[in-house]
């Protein structure tokens, strides 16, 4: 099997994917630290849903 190497100068940044990975990591950490299943409110808190809603509201 041959795997083509990516050119070193061709750094690809997908900011949306990186943000999703970070949120998944935060959720995994919160779940592993919890004694019970995470509630929907706790998941929203970890994923910063309220922050996103506030940022989307017109000023």
PDBQT receptor file of N, H, CA, C and O in Angstrom, charges set to zero:
ATOM      1  N   UNK A   1       0.851  -1.173   0.000  1.00  0.00    +0.000 N 
ATOM      2  CA  UNK A   1       0.000   0.000   0.000  1.00  0.00    +0.000 C 
ATOM      3  C   UNK A   1       0.891   1.228   0.000  1.00  0.00    +0.000 C 
ATOM      4  O   UNK A   1       1.879   1.291   0.731  1.00  0.00    +0.000 OA
ATOM      5  N   UNK A   2       0.534   2.206  -0.826  1.00  0.00    +0.000 N 
ATOM      6  H   UNK A   2      -0.269   2.155  -1.420  1.00  0.00    +0.000 HD
ATOM      7  CA  UNK A   2       1.305   3.439  -0.912  1.00  0.00    +0.000 C 
ATOM      8  C   UNK A   2       0.425   4.609  -0.478  1.00  0.00    +0.000 C 
ATOM      9  O   UNK A   2      -0.681   4.785  -0.988  1.00  0.00    +0.000 OA
ATOM     10  N   UNK A   3       0.912   5.390   0.449  1.00  0.00    +0.000 N 
ATOM     11  H   UNK A   3       1.811   5.247   0.864  1.00  0.00    +0.000 HD
ATOM     12  CA  UNK A   3       0.177   6.555   0.920  1.00  0.00    +0.000 C 
ATOM     13  C   UNK A   3       0.916   7.794   0.445  1.00  0.00    +0.000 C 
ATOM     14  O   UNK A   3       2.100   7.969   0.733  1.00  0.00    +0.000 OA
ATOM     15  N   UNK A   4       0.222   8.641  -0.276  1.00  0.00    +0.000 N 
ATOM     16  H   UNK A   4      -0.739   8.498  -0.510  1.00  0.00    +0.000 HD
ATOM     17  CA  UNK A   4       0.829   9.868  -0.792  1.00  0.00    +0.000 C 
ATOM     18  C   UNK A   4       1.012  10.857   0.345  1.00  0.00    +0.000 C 
ATOM     19  O   UNK A   4       0.107  11.071   1.152  1.00  0.00    +0.000 OA
ATOM     20  N   UNK A   5       2.174  11.446   0.398  1.00  0.00    +0.000 N 
ATOM     21  H   UNK A   5       2.909  11.272  -0.257  1.00  0.00    +0.000 HD
ATOM     22  CA  UNK A   5       2.467  12.432   1.438  1.00  0.00    +0.000 C 
ATOM     23  C   UNK A   5       1.898  13.789   1.033  1.00  0.00    +0.000 C 
ATOM     24  O   UNK A   5       1.934  14.173  -0.137  1.00  0.00    +0.000 OA
ATOM     25  N   UNK A   6       1.370  14.509   2.029  1.00  0.00    +0.000 N 
ATOM     26  H   UNK A   6       1.340  14.197   2.979  1.00  0.00    +0.000 HD
ATOM     27  CA  UNK A   6       0.893  15.868   1.780  1.00  0.00    +0.000 C 
ATOM     28  C   UNK A   6       2.098  16.790   1.740  1.00  0.00    +0.000 C 
ATOM     29  O   UNK A   6       2.999  16.654   2.567  1.00  0.00    +0.000 OA
ATOM     30  N   UNK A   7       2.137  17.715   0.810  1.00  0.00    +0.000 N 
ATOM     31  H   UNK A   7       1.404  17.826   0.138  1.00  0.00    +0.000 HD
ATOM     32  CA  UNK A   7       3.224  18.685   0.806  1.00  0.00    +0.000 C 
ATOM     33  C   UNK A   7       3.231  19.459   2.123  1.00  0.00    +0.000 C 
ATOM     34  O   UNK A   7       2.177  19.853   2.621  1.00  0.00    +0.000 OA
ATOM     35  N   UNK A   8       4.405  19.673   2.678  1.00  0.00    +0.000 N 
ATOM     36  H   UNK A   8       5.262  19.353   2.273  1.00  0.00    +0.000 HD
ATOM     37  CA  UNK A   8       4.501  20.304   3.995  1.00  0.00    +0.000 C 
ATOM     38  C   UNK A   8       3.997  21.738   4.001  1.00  0.00    +0.000 C 
ATOM     39  O   UNK A   8       3.557  22.225   5.042  1.00  0.00    +0.000 OA
ATOM     40  N   UNK A   9       4.046  22.415   2.885  1.00  0.00    +0.000 N 
ATOM     41  H   UNK A   9       4.403  22.020   2.039  1.00  0.00    +0.000 HD
ATOM     42  CA  UNK A   9       3.586  23.802   2.823  1.00  0.00    +0.000 C 
ATOM     43  C   UNK A   9       2.085  23.903   2.589  1.00  0.00    +0.000 C 
ATOM     44  O   UNK A   9       1.538  25.006   2.612  1.00  0.00    +0.000 OA
ATOM     45  N   UNK A  10       1.417  22.803   2.370  1.00  0.00    +0.000 N 
ATOM     46  H   UNK A  10       1.860  21.907   2.352  1.00  0.00    +0.000 HD
ATOM     47  CA  UNK A  10      -0.015  22.809   2.081  1.00  0.00    +0.000 C 
ATOM     48  C   UNK A  10      -0.807  22.521   3.349  1.00  0.00    +0.000 C 
ATOM     49  O   UNK A  10      -1.540  21.533   3.414  1.00  0.00    +0.000 OA
ATOM     50  N   UNK A  11      -0.666  23.364   4.341  1.00  0.00    +0.000 N 
ATOM     51  H   UNK A  11      -0.071  24.166   4.288  1.00  0.00    +0.000 HD
ATOM     52  CA  UNK A  11      -1.400  23.179   5.593  1.00  0.00    +0.000 C 
ATOM     53  C   UNK A  11      -2.862  23.551   5.365  1.00  0.00    +0.000 C 
ATOM     54  O   UNK A  11      -3.177  24.650   4.909  1.00  0.00    +0.000 OA
ATOM     55  N   UNK A  12      -3.729  22.629   5.686  1.00  0.00    +0.000 N 
ATOM     56  H   UNK A  12      -3.473  21.736   6.057  1.00  0.00    +0.000 HD
ATOM     57  CA  UNK A  12      -5.162  22.851   5.510  1.00  0.00    +0.000 C 
ATOM     58  C   UNK A  12      -5.776  23.038   6.885  1.00  0.00    +0.000 C 
ATOM     59  O   UNK A  12      -5.574  22.224   7.786  1.00  0.00    +0.000 OA
ATOM     60  N   UNK A  13      -6.526  24.115   7.034  1.00  0.00    +0.000 N 
ATOM     61  H   UNK A  13      -6.690  24.776   6.302  1.00  0.00    +0.000 HD
ATOM     62  CA  UNK A  13      -7.173  24.390   8.314  1.00  0.00    +0.000 C 
ATOM     63  C   UNK A  13      -8.672  24.454   8.091  1.00  0.00    +0.000 C 
ATOM     64  O   UNK A  13      -9.158  25.314   7.356  1.00  0.00    +0.000 OA
ATOM     65  N   UNK A  14      -9.390  23.568   8.709  1.00  0.00    +0.000 N 
ATOM     66  H   UNK A  14      -8.996  22.869   9.306  1.00  0.00    +0.000 HD
ATOM     67  CA  UNK A  14     -10.835  23.584   8.667  1.00  0.00    +0.000 C 
ATOM     68  C   UNK A  14     -11.296  24.007  10.049  1.00  0.00    +0.000 C 
ATOM     69  O   UNK A  14     -11.387  23.184  10.960  1.00  0.00    +0.000 OA
ATOM     70  N   UNK A  15     -11.586  25.284  10.204  1.00  0.00    +0.000 N 
ATOM     71  H   UNK A  15     -11.513  25.952   9.464  1.00  0.00    +0.000 HD
ATOM     72  CA  UNK A  15     -11.902  25.830  11.522  1.00  0.00    +0.000 C 
ATOM     73  C   UNK A  15     -13.187  25.247  12.097  1.00  0.00    +0.000 C 
ATOM     74  O   UNK A  15     -13.302  25.092  13.312  1.00  0.00    +0.000 OA
ATOM     75  N   UNK A  16     -14.151  24.922  11.247  1.00  0.00    +0.000 N 
ATOM     76  H   UNK A  16     -14.057  25.048  10.260  1.00  0.00    +0.000 HD
ATOM     77  CA  UNK A  16     -15.390  24.324  11.729  1.00  0.00    +0.000 C 
ATOM     78  C   UNK A  16     -15.110  22.936  12.294  1.00  0.00    +0.000 C 
ATOM     79  O   UNK A  16     -15.597  22.596  13.372  1.00  0.00    +0.000 OA
ATOM     80  N   UNK A  17     -14.337  22.142  11.583  1.00  0.00    +0.000 N 
ATOM     81  H   UNK A  17     -13.941  22.418  10.708  1.00  0.00    +0.000 HD
ATOM     82  CA  UNK A  17     -14.008  20.794  12.061  1.00  0.00    +0.000 C 
ATOM     83  C   UNK A  17     -13.207  20.864  13.358  1.00  0.00    +0.000 C 
ATOM     84  O   UNK A  17     -13.449  20.081  14.277  1.00  0.00    +0.000 OA
ATOM     85  N   UNK A  18     -12.267  21.784  13.441  1.00  0.00    +0.000 N 
ATOM     86  H   UNK A  18     -12.070  22.420  12.695  1.00  0.00    +0.000 HD
ATOM     87  CA  UNK A  18     -11.481  21.921  14.662  1.00  0.00    +0.000 C 
ATOM     88  C   UNK A  18     -12.361  22.324  15.845  1.00  0.00    +0.000 C 
ATOM     89  O   UNK A  18     -12.160  21.838  16.958  1.00  0.00    +0.000 OA
ATOM     90  N   UNK A  19     -13.329  23.205  15.614  1.00  0.00    +0.000 N 
ATOM     91  H   UNK A  19     -13.492  23.600  14.710  1.00  0.00    +0.000 HD
ATOM     92  CA  UNK A  19     -14.247  23.619  16.678  1.00  0.00    +0.000 C 
ATOM     93  C   UNK A  19     -15.107  22.446  17.125  1.00  0.00    +0.000 C 
ATOM     94  O   UNK A  19     -15.347  22.274  18.320  1.00  0.00    +0.000 OA
ATOM     95  N   UNK A  20     -15.579  21.629  16.167  1.00  0.00    +0.000 N 
ATOM     96  H   UNK A  20     -15.384  21.769  15.196  1.00  0.00    +0.000 HD
ATOM     97  CA  UNK A  20     -16.380  20.460  16.518  1.00  0.00    +0.000 C 
ATOM     98  C   UNK A  20     -15.568  19.450  17.323  1.00  0.00    +0.000 C 
ATOM     99  O   UNK A  20     -16.078  18.855  18.273  1.00  0.00    +0.000 OA
ATOM    100  N   UNK A  21     -14.330  19.262  16.951  1.00  0.00    +0.000 N 
ATOM    101  H   UNK A  21     -13.916  19.745  16.179  1.00  0.00    +0.000 HD
ATOM    102  CA  UNK A  21     -13.456  18.332  17.688  1.00  0.00    +0.000 C 
ATOM    103  C   UNK A  21     -13.255  18.825  19.111  1.00  0.00    +0.000 C 
ATOM    104  O   UNK A  21     -13.279  18.031  20.052  1.00  0.00    +0.000 OA
ATOM    105  N   UNK A  22     -13.057  20.126  19.277  1.00  0.00    +0.000 N 
ATOM    106  H   UNK A  22     -13.037  20.771  18.513  1.00  0.00    +0.000 HD
ATOM    107  CA  UNK A  22     -12.869  20.689  20.613  1.00  0.00    +0.000 C 
ATOM    108  C   UNK A  22     -14.126  20.498  21.462  1.00  0.00    +0.000 C 
ATOM    109  O   UNK A  22     -14.031  20.137  22.635  1.00  0.00    +0.000 OA
ATOM    110  N   UNK A  23     -15.307  20.739  20.875  1.00  0.00    +0.000 N 
ATOM    111  H   UNK A  23     -15.384  21.033  19.923  1.00  0.00    +0.000 HD
ATOM    112  CA  UNK A  23     -16.548  20.564  21.617  1.00  0.00    +0.000 C 
ATOM    113  C   UNK A  23     -16.772  19.103  21.996  1.00  0.00    +0.000 C 
ATOM    114  O   UNK A  23     -17.236  18.812  23.098  1.00  0.00    +0.000 OA
ATOM    115  N   UNK A  24     -16.447  18.189  21.093  1.00  0.00    +0.000 N 
ATOM    116  H   UNK A  24     -16.071  18.426  20.197  1.00  0.00    +0.000 HD
ATOM    117  CA  UNK A  24     -16.569  16.757  21.401  1.00  0.00    +0.000 C 
ATOM    118  C   UNK A  24     -15.645  16.376  22.550  1.00  0.00    +0.000 C 
ATOM    119  O   UNK A  24     -16.024  15.606  23.433  1.00  0.00    +0.000 OA
ATOM    120  N   UNK A  25     -14.448  16.913  22.534  1.00  0.00    +0.000 N 
ATOM    121  H   UNK A  25     -14.141  17.539  21.818  1.00  0.00    +0.000 HD
ATOM    122  CA  UNK A  25     -13.508  16.655  23.621  1.00  0.00    +0.000 C 
ATOM    123  C   UNK A  25     -14.032  17.169  24.942  1.00  0.00    +0.000 C 
ATOM    124  O   UNK A  25     -13.930  16.490  25.964  1.00  0.00    +0.000 OA
ATOM    125  N   UNK A  26     -14.604  18.387  24.928  1.00  0.00    +0.000 N 
ATOM    126  H   UNK A  26     -14.687  18.939  24.098  1.00  0.00    +0.000 HD
ATOM    127  CA  UNK A  26     -15.184  18.957  26.145  1.00  0.00    +0.000 C 
ATOM    128  C   UNK A  26     -16.315  18.083  26.663  1.00  0.00    +0.000 C 
ATOM    129  O   UNK A  26     -16.448  17.873  27.869  1.00  0.00    +0.000 OA
ATOM    130  N   UNK A  27     -17.129  17.576  25.743  1.00  0.00    +0.000 N 
ATOM    131  H   UNK A  27     -17.021  17.747  24.764  1.00  0.00    +0.000 HD
ATOM    132  CA  UNK A  27     -18.252  16.729  26.136  1.00  0.00    +0.000 C 
ATOM    133  C   UNK A  27     -17.771  15.403  26.705  1.00  0.00    +0.000 C 
ATOM    134  O   UNK A  27     -18.337  14.908  27.679  1.00  0.00    +0.000 OA
ATOM    135  N   UNK A  28     -16.749  14.829  26.120  1.00  0.00    +0.000 N 
ATOM    136  H   UNK A  28     -16.288  15.230  25.329  1.00  0.00    +0.000 HD
ATOM    137  CA  UNK A  28     -16.184  13.569  26.620  1.00  0.00    +0.000 C 
ATOM    138  C   UNK A  28     -15.606  13.763  28.016  1.00  0.00    +0.000 C 
ATOM    139  O   UNK A  28     -15.799  12.918  28.889  1.00  0.00    +0.000 OA
ATOM    140  N   UNK A  29     -14.909  14.853  28.231  1.00  0.00    +0.000 N 
ATOM    141  H   UNK A  29     -14.751  15.540  27.521  1.00  0.00    +0.000 HD
ATOM    142  CA  UNK A  29     -14.328  15.141  29.545  1.00  0.00    +0.000 C 
ATOM    143  C   UNK A  29     -15.430  15.303  30.585  1.00  0.00    +0.000 C 
ATOM    144  O   UNK A  29     -15.331  14.761  31.686  1.00  0.00    +0.000 OA
ATOM    145  N   UNK A  30     -16.488  16.054  30.238  1.00  0.00    +0.000 N 
ATOM    146  H   UNK A  30     -16.569  16.495  29.344  1.00  0.00    +0.000 HD
ATOM    147  CA  UNK A  30     -17.596  16.254  31.181  1.00  0.00    +0.000 C 
ATOM    148  C   UNK A  30     -18.285  14.934  31.492  1.00  0.00    +0.000 C 
ATOM    149  O   UNK A  30     -18.629  14.671  32.644  1.00  0.00    +0.000 OA
ATOM    150  N   UNK A  31     -18.489  14.105  30.479  1.00  0.00    +0.000 N 
ATOM    151  H   UNK A  31     -18.210  14.319  29.543  1.00  0.00    +0.000 HD
ATOM    152  CA  UNK A  31     -19.156  12.814  30.692  1.00  0.00    +0.000 C 
ATOM    153  C   UNK A  31     -18.315  11.891  31.555  1.00  0.00    +0.000 C 
ATOM    154  O   UNK A  31     -18.846  11.177  32.406  1.00  0.00    +0.000 OA
ATOM    155  N   UNK A  32     -17.013  11.902  31.343  1.00  0.00    +0.000 N 
ATOM    156  H   UNK A  32     -16.581  12.482  30.652  1.00  0.00    +0.000 HD
ATOM    157  CA  UNK A  32     -16.156  11.012  32.128  1.00  0.00    +0.000 C 
ATOM    158  C   UNK A  32     -16.024  11.474  33.580  1.00  0.00    +0.000 C 
ATOM    159  O   UNK A  32     -15.751  10.665  34.466  1.00  0.00    +0.000 OA
ATOM    160  N   UNK A  33     -16.215  12.761  33.823  1.00  0.00    +0.000 N 
ATOM    161  H   UNK A  33     -16.437  13.419  33.103  1.00  0.00    +0.000 HD
ATOM    162  CA  UNK A  33     -16.109  13.289  35.183  1.00  0.00    +0.000 C 
ATOM    163  C   UNK A  33     -17.424  13.154  35.954  1.00  0.00    +0.000 C 
ATOM    164  O   UNK A  33     -17.441  13.263  37.180  1.00  0.00    +0.000 OA
ATOM    165  N   UNK A  34     -18.512  12.920  35.243  1.00  0.00    +0.000 N 
ATOM    166  H   UNK A  34     -18.499  12.832  34.247  1.00  0.00    +0.000 HD
ATOM    167  CA  UNK A  34     -19.830  12.858  35.884  1.00  0.00    +0.000 C 
ATOM    168  C   UNK A  34     -20.070  11.482  36.499  1.00  0.00    +0.000 C 
ATOM    169  O   UNK A  34     -19.582  10.464  36.007  1.00  0.00    +0.000 OA
ATOM    170  N   UNK A  35     -20.834  11.482  37.589  1.00  0.00    +0.000 N 
ATOM    171  H   UNK A  35     -21.230  12.309  37.989  1.00  0.00    +0.000 HD
ATOM    172  CA  UNK A  35     -21.204  10.222  38.236  1.00  0.00    +0.000 C 
ATOM    173  C   UNK A  35     -22.389   9.560  37.531  1.00  0.00    +0.000 C 
ATOM    174  O   UNK A  35     -22.538   8.338  37.563  1.00  0.00    +0.000 OA
ATOM    175  N   UNK A  36     -23.228  10.380  36.897  1.00  0.00    +0.000 N 
ATOM    176  H   UNK A  36     -23.107  11.372  36.871  1.00  0.00    +0.000 HD
ATOM    177  CA  UNK A  36     -24.418   9.892  36.209  1.00  0.00    +0.000 C 
ATOM    178  C   UNK A  36     -24.422  10.421  34.782  1.00  0.00    +0.000 C 
ATOM    179  O   UNK A  36     -23.529  11.164  34.374  1.00  0.00    +0.000 OA
ATOM    180  N   UNK A  37     -25.445  10.024  34.032  1.00  0.00    +0.000 N 
ATOM    181  H   UNK A  37     -26.171   9.420  34.363  1.00  0.00    +0.000 HD
ATOM    182  CA  UNK A  37     -25.588  10.540  32.672  1.00  0.00    +0.000 C 
ATOM    183  C   UNK A  37     -25.742  12.048  32.706  1.00  0.00    +0.000 C 
ATOM    184  O   UNK A  37     -26.343  12.590  33.634  1.00  0.00    +0.000 OA
ATOM    185  N   UNK A  38     -25.214  12.720  31.720  1.00  0.00    +0.000 N 
ATOM    186  H   UNK A  38     -24.726  12.280  30.966  1.00  0.00    +0.000 HD
ATOM    187  CA  UNK A  38     -25.361  14.164  31.648  1.00  0.00    +0.000 C 
ATOM    188  C   UNK A  38     -26.790  14.531  31.270  1.00  0.00    +0.000 C 
ATOM    189  O   UNK A  38     -27.389  13.920  30.385  1.00  0.00    +0.000 OA
ATOM    190  N   UNK A  39     -27.321  15.532  31.951  1.00  0.00    +0.000 N 
ATOM    191  H   UNK A  39     -26.834  16.028  32.669  1.00  0.00    +0.000 HD
ATOM    192  CA  UNK A  39     -28.650  16.015  31.598  1.00  0.00    +0.000 C 
ATOM    193  C   UNK A  39     -28.542  16.872  30.334  1.00  0.00    +0.000 C 
ATOM    194  O   UNK A  39     -27.452  17.295  29.948  1.00  0.00    +0.000 OA
ATOM    195  N   UNK A  40     -29.672  17.116  29.707  1.00  0.00    +0.000 N 
ATOM    196  H   UNK A  40     -30.557  16.773  30.020  1.00  0.00    +0.000 HD
ATOM    197  CA  UNK A  40     -29.684  17.967  28.516  1.00  0.00    +0.000 C 
ATOM    198  C   UNK A  40     -29.174  19.369  28.851  1.00  0.00    +0.000 C 
ATOM    199  O   UNK A  40     -28.464  19.980  28.051  1.00  0.00    +0.000 OA
ATOM    200  N   UNK A  41     -29.532  19.875  30.025  1.00  0.00    +0.000 N 
ATOM    201  H   UNK A  41     -30.108  19.379  30.674  1.00  0.00    +0.000 HD
ATOM    202  CA  UNK A  41     -29.054  21.199  30.439  1.00  0.00    +0.000 C 
ATOM    203  C   UNK A  41     -27.537  21.212  30.615  1.00  0.00    +0.000 C 
ATOM    204  O   UNK A  41     -26.876  22.177  30.233  1.00  0.00    +0.000 OA
ATOM    205  N   UNK A  42     -26.988  20.152  31.188  1.00  0.00    +0.000 N 
ATOM    206  H   UNK A  42     -27.525  19.368  31.499  1.00  0.00    +0.000 HD
ATOM    207  CA  UNK A  42     -25.530  20.076  31.382  1.00  0.00    +0.000 C 
ATOM    208  C   UNK A  42     -24.814  19.972  30.032  1.00  0.00    +0.000 C 
ATOM    209  O   UNK A  42     -23.759  20.575  29.838  1.00  0.00    +0.000 OA
ATOM    210  N   UNK A  43     -25.387  19.213  29.109  1.00  0.00    +0.000 N 
ATOM    211  H   UNK A  43     -26.245  18.723  29.266  1.00  0.00    +0.000 HD
ATOM    212  CA  UNK A  43     -24.792  19.108  27.773  1.00  0.00    +0.000 C 
ATOM    213  C   UNK A  43     -24.798  20.469  27.100  1.00  0.00    +0.000 C 
ATOM    214  O   UNK A  43     -23.800  20.871  26.501  1.00  0.00    +0.000 OA
ATOM    215  N   UNK A  44     -25.920  21.187  27.195  1.00  0.00    +0.000 N 
ATOM    216  H   UNK A  44     -26.730  20.862  27.682  1.00  0.00    +0.000 HD
ATOM    217  CA  UNK A  44     -25.989  22.536  26.623  1.00  0.00    +0.000 C 
ATOM    218  C   UNK A  44     -24.945  23.456  27.250  1.00  0.00    +0.000 C 
ATOM    219  O   UNK A  44     -24.343  24.284  26.566  1.00  0.00    +0.000 OA
ATOM    220  N   UNK A  45     -24.739  23.304  28.552  1.00  0.00    +0.000 N 
ATOM    221  H   UNK A  45     -25.228  22.632  29.108  1.00  0.00    +0.000 HD
ATOM    222  CA  UNK A  45     -23.741  24.126  29.249  1.00  0.00    +0.000 C 
ATOM    223  C   UNK A  45     -22.335  23.815  28.741  1.00  0.00    +0.000 C 
ATOM    224  O   UNK A  45     -21.551  24.723  28.465  1.00  0.00    +0.000 OA
ATOM    225  N   UNK A  46     -22.025  22.535  28.620  1.00  0.00    +0.000 N 
ATOM    226  H   UNK A  46     -22.661  21.797  28.844  1.00  0.00    +0.000 HD
ATOM    227  CA  UNK A  46     -20.700  22.118  28.148  1.00  0.00    +0.000 C 
ATOM    228  C   UNK A  46     -20.465  22.594  26.718  1.00  0.00    +0.000 C 
ATOM    229  O   UNK A  46     -19.371  23.043  26.375  1.00  0.00    +0.000 OA
ATOM    230  N   UNK A  47     -21.497  22.492  25.892  1.00  0.00    +0.000 N 
ATOM    231  H   UNK A  47     -22.385  22.128  26.171  1.00  0.00    +0.000 HD
ATOM    232  CA  UNK A  47     -21.373  22.886  24.486  1.00  0.00    +0.000 C 
ATOM    233  C   UNK A  47     -21.577  24.379  24.274  1.00  0.00    +0.000 C 
ATOM    234  O   UNK A  47     -21.518  24.862  23.143  1.00  0.00    +0.000 OA
ATOM    235  N   UNK A  48     -21.813  25.104  25.347  1.00  0.00    +0.000 N 
ATOM    236  H   UNK A  48     -21.861  24.711  26.265  1.00  0.00    +0.000 HD
ATOM    237  CA  UNK A  48     -21.963  26.560  25.308  1.00  0.00    +0.000 C 
ATOM    238  C   UNK A  48     -23.100  26.996  24.372  1.00  0.00    +0.000 C 
ATOM    239  O   UNK A  48     -22.964  27.949  23.605  1.00  0.00    +0.000 OA
ATOM    240  N   UNK A  49     -24.218  26.274  24.456  1.00  0.00    +0.000 N 
ATOM    241  H   UNK A  49     -24.328  25.499  25.079  1.00  0.00    +0.000 HD
ATOM    242  CA  UNK A  49     -25.366  26.575  23.610  1.00  0.00    +0.000 C 
ATOM    243  C   UNK A  49     -25.931  27.958  23.930  1.00  0.00    +0.000 C 
ATOM    244  O   UNK A  49     -26.255  28.714  23.014  1.00  0.00    +0.000 OA
ATOM    245  N   UNK A  50     -26.055  28.300  25.207  1.00  0.00    +0.000 N 
ATOM    246  H   UNK A  50     -25.792  27.686  25.951  1.00  0.00    +0.000 HD
ATOM    247  CA  UNK A  50     -26.598  29.600  25.594  1.00  0.00    +0.000 C 
ATOM    248  C   UNK A  50     -25.714  30.728  25.070  1.00  0.00    +0.000 C 
ATOM    249  O   UNK A  50     -26.223  31.758  24.628  1.00  0.00    +0.000 OA
ATOM    250  N   UNK A  51     -24.393  30.543  25.117  1.00  0.00    +0.000 N 
ATOM    251  H   UNK A  51     -23.979  29.706  25.476  1.00  0.00    +0.000 HD
ATOM    252  CA  UNK A  51     -23.478  31.565  24.607  1.00  0.00    +0.000 C 
ATOM    253  C   UNK A  51     -23.709  31.804  23.120  1.00  0.00    +0.000 C 
ATOM    254  O   UNK A  51     -23.704  32.946  22.662  1.00  0.00    +0.000 OA
ATOM    255  N   UNK A  52     -23.911  30.729  22.371  1.00  0.00    +0.000 N 
ATOM    256  H   UNK A  52     -23.915  29.801  22.743  1.00  0.00    +0.000 HD
ATOM    257  CA  UNK A  52     -24.146  30.838  20.932  1.00  0.00    +0.000 C 
ATOM    258  C   UNK A  52     -25.480  31.523  20.653  1.00  0.00    +0.000 C 
ATOM    259  O   UNK A  52     -25.579  32.334  19.732  1.00  0.00    +0.000 OA
ATOM    260  N   UNK A  53     -26.502  31.204  21.437  1.00  0.00    +0.000 N 
ATOM    261  H   UNK A  53     -26.422  30.546  22.185  1.00  0.00    +0.000 HD
ATOM    262  CA  UNK A  53     -27.806  31.846  21.246  1.00  0.00    +0.000 C 
ATOM    263  C   UNK A  53     -27.722  33.338  21.516  1.00  0.00    +0.000 C 
ATOM    264  O   UNK A  53     -28.301  34.136  20.780  1.00  0.00    +0.000 OA
ATOM    265  N   UNK A  54     -27.004  33.722  22.571  1.00  0.00    +0.000 N 
ATOM    266  H   UNK A  54     -26.533  33.073  23.169  1.00  0.00    +0.000 HD
ATOM    267  CA  UNK A  54     -26.861  35.136  22.904  1.00  0.00    +0.000 C 
ATOM    268  C   UNK A  54     -26.078  35.871  21.816  1.00  0.00    +0.000 C 
ATOM    269  O   UNK A  54     -26.400  37.012  21.484  1.00  0.00    +0.000 OA
ATOM    270  N   UNK A  55     -25.071  35.235  21.272  1.00  0.00    +0.000 N 
ATOM    271  H   UNK A  55     -24.810  34.308  21.543  1.00  0.00    +0.000 HD
ATOM    272  CA  UNK A  55     -24.280  35.856  20.228  1.00  0.00    +0.000 C 
ATOM    273  C   UNK A  55     -25.077  36.025  18.938  1.00  0.00    +0.000 C 
ATOM    274  O   UNK A  55     -24.811  36.939  18.157  1.00  0.00    +0.000 OA
ATOM    275  N   UNK A  56     -26.057  35.143  18.712  1.00  0.00    +0.000 N 
ATOM    276  H   UNK A  56     -26.273  34.400  19.346  1.00  0.00    +0.000 HD
ATOM    277  CA  UNK A  56     -26.862  35.200  17.501  1.00  0.00    +0.000 C 
ATOM    278  C   UNK A  56     -27.997  36.226  17.589  1.00  0.00    +0.000 C 
ATOM    279  O   UNK A  56     -28.539  36.652  16.570  1.00  0.00    +0.000 OA
ATOM    280  N   UNK A  57     -28.346  36.612  18.811  1.00  0.00    +0.000 N 
ATOM    281  H   UNK A  57     -27.905  36.266  19.639  1.00  0.00    +0.000 HD
ATOM    282  CA  UNK A  57     -29.444  37.573  18.979  1.00  0.00    +0.000 C 
ATOM    283  C   UNK A  57     -29.002  38.959  18.522  1.00  0.00    +0.000 C 
ATOM    284  O   UNK A  57     -27.879  39.382  18.794  1.00  0.00    +0.000 OA
ATOM    285  N   UNK A  58     -29.905  39.673  17.815  1.00  0.00    +0.000 N 
ATOM    286  H   UNK A  58     -30.818  39.330  17.594  1.00  0.00    +0.000 HD
ATOM    287  CA  UNK A  58     -29.564  41.045  17.400  1.00  0.00    +0.000 C 
ATOM    288  C   UNK A  58     -29.463  41.957  18.610  1.00  0.00    +0.000 C 
ATOM    289  O   UNK A  58     -30.220  41.811  19.570  1.00  0.00    +0.000 OA
ATOM    290  N   UNK A  59     -28.545  42.881  18.564  1.00  0.00    +0.000 N 
ATOM    291  H   UNK A  59     -27.930  43.000  17.785  1.00  0.00    +0.000 HD
ATOM    292  CA  UNK A  59     -28.349  43.817  19.692  1.00  0.00    +0.000 C 
ATOM    293  C   UNK A  59     -29.322  44.973  19.644  1.00  0.00    +0.000 C 
ATOM    294  O   UNK A  59     -29.290  45.843  20.514  1.00  0.00    +0.000 OA
TER     295      UNK A  59
